[in-house]
Amino acid sequence: MSSNGLGPFVRLWGLRAEQLPAPTASADELAPFLTAILQEAVPFIDSAAPKDSSSSSSFSFSSAADPKLWKHKGTHSHADSAAKIEVLERVVPAADLAQVGSGDKSKVTGAETWCCRRSVHADKSEKGTAAWSEFDRCFRLHHAESERAFTPACLAARTALRWDCAGVEAREVGGLAWTDFSLVVEEMRHRIGKPVLKDRTFPVLQMACRATTGHEFVVVSIPVPDFARSEASTLAKEKGAQVATYVSVERIRKLEGEGDVEWLMATASDAGGVLPAWVQNLAAPGVIWKDVPLFLGWIAKERQGGGGAKDGDAQAAATDGP
């Protein structure tokens, strides 16, 4: 971690395929790597919604976040969500990124623009909200499969690599101990505007874990831009594939008192191609919040006996890697 509180892993420049752990890495070998990612991700996401300020559903997202880092970008409502969704934005200057780039100037091509959303949901399996068990199942245990199912623009998803993290624990990260780690490489293909723009393929290293006390978990996604070079890749090496990048940190937990579920997610992305970064950054705050009603609308249909998932999900989300 640098003096500005940032680190080299949870960054839009991502990791090269050769930097990924060996497929046969043991839990002892994986533990330092997983802990390092967690040590970056937890303080970063906590800066947007400090826990000492956000222990109730009446907490104001925009007033609790550090105003020097995060700027309020609006509040949104949707018929499929009983909760409102607040959006913030943070720009990480190129000078700050240079401090953690290990002297590699090619990594820092400009500032990182992060968008973050927060919503608080009643812990119930009913229309307009979702129960804790549903959040846990869909986002910690089956993240890619769920995203593929509820996101209309997601055309395909596959797990390319998976590591055995059994026994890994991390102590005192963000004031908590963490367990039940998982580590995979996911490839996802998204439609972003055909016929004008090509589909985008996003290969990411995705880590998830849960706190040993209370109800809280985090999911961290780190891009692997050159994953098409890996023998494990399928979607990224398809003919004509336009590889894009995103990095994200997701924190989902039950709040003290009311027991509501807080859903917090921050992300930065680069679709690549001919789409200028400034156009993408301008549009991001108006897009990031839409995943909340998409998920809640889908899970409501799932409870009614299916119809929320899209045709071919089982095949598209299959694990093809070792």
CORHUTA-V608060 format. One record per helix or strand. SS is the DSSP state (h for helix, s for strand). FROM is the first residue (numbers start at 1). TO is the last residue. If there is no record, write none. Layout:
SS_FROM_TO ; SS_FROM_TO
//
This chain:
h_17_19 ; h_27_46 ; h_61_64 ; s_71_78 ; s_81_92 ; h_94_99 ; s_112_121 ; s_123_123 ; s_130_130 ; h_132_141 ; h_143_150 ; s_154_163 ; s_170_173 ; s_176_190 ; s_200_211 ; s_216_223 ; h_227_229 ; s_242_254 ; s_261_270 ; h_277_284 ; h_290_303 ; h_313_316 ; s_319_319
//
